[in-house]
Amino acid sequence: MIAAIILPLGFAMAVILFAPQLLSHGDWRIAHPRIALRAWMVAFVSGGVALLTSLGAALTEILFSLSGTASGWLGPVAVTLFGWVGLASVGGLIALAVSRFEPMSAAERRTNVHIVLAAAAATYRRERLRGVDVSFVESSWPTAMATRATGRQILVSRGLDELLAPAELRSVLEHERAHLTDGHDRVVRLARLNLACFPSLLGARSFDRGVTLLVELAADDLAARRCGVTACADALDAMARATGSESVALRATRLRQGGVRSAARRRTTGSSAAEVAGV
């Protein structure tokens, strides 16, 4: 029984200590953002499951100790202490998560109200992109955002609508749609809640930074596969020039550096340009 307590606990500690080091470095993350994003989630979930498994084993040993069936060499006093400390820790973590989640949830609700009101008052055109509503709103700032305020929806400003060519705009819509269909917003929310609970923990900071970057790169890749590398990179370049964002310009450069391989794959599969850019 002691192995059932120590081994999961050791695995959880190893994940906390080494996962941020492994998942926060290396060019492989930039080349394969979806894999890196899944790796972060696997590390987060497996570490939590390991901690709960260790605690469950300790509680089981406590019950055996109380019934007088525990082996003498297991150290029932130490196991009991670990179990009660573990229970107290879990209770504290739940209370901490709830206390951090409530303000975040309230802020999100307020934001959703503003989004709904702004969209209702300023929408000048509506479209539908493969099950997702697209609303074009009056705003000169070139931007687009995915939201679940009233179901799955994408908001596009007039400034962005007028800035981009049709193929470029379609790539932006596909980028935002990817955030909704792949649940990127939920992953980001989880990372931010984790950071709010443990702001001084290196792993929490790395998780938040990594997820924030990877969801954008993953959405870029999905948009490029559907609309073509050129349209997606050109859209990012235009937005970078309009907003002065260096990070957006770097994302365009990344797509173009991988564009030769993408184009080769499209030629190999015989996909036409119309299929790549089509609905």
Buried (B, 14 or more C-beta within 10 A) or exposed (E): BBEBBEBBBEBBBEBBEEBBEEBBEEEEBBBBBBEBBBBBBEBBEBBEEBBBBBBBBBBBBBEBBEEEEBEEEBBBEEBBEBBEEBBEEEEEBEEEBEEBBEEEEEEBEEEBEEBBEBBEEBBEEEEEBEEBBBBBBEBEEBBBEBBBBEEBBBBBBBBBBEBBEEBBBBBBBBBBBBBBBBEBBEBBBBBBBBBBBBEEBEBBBBBBBBBBBBBBBBBBBBBBBBBBBBBBBBBBBBBBEBBEEEEBBEBBEBBBEBBEEBBEEBEEEEEEEEEBBEE
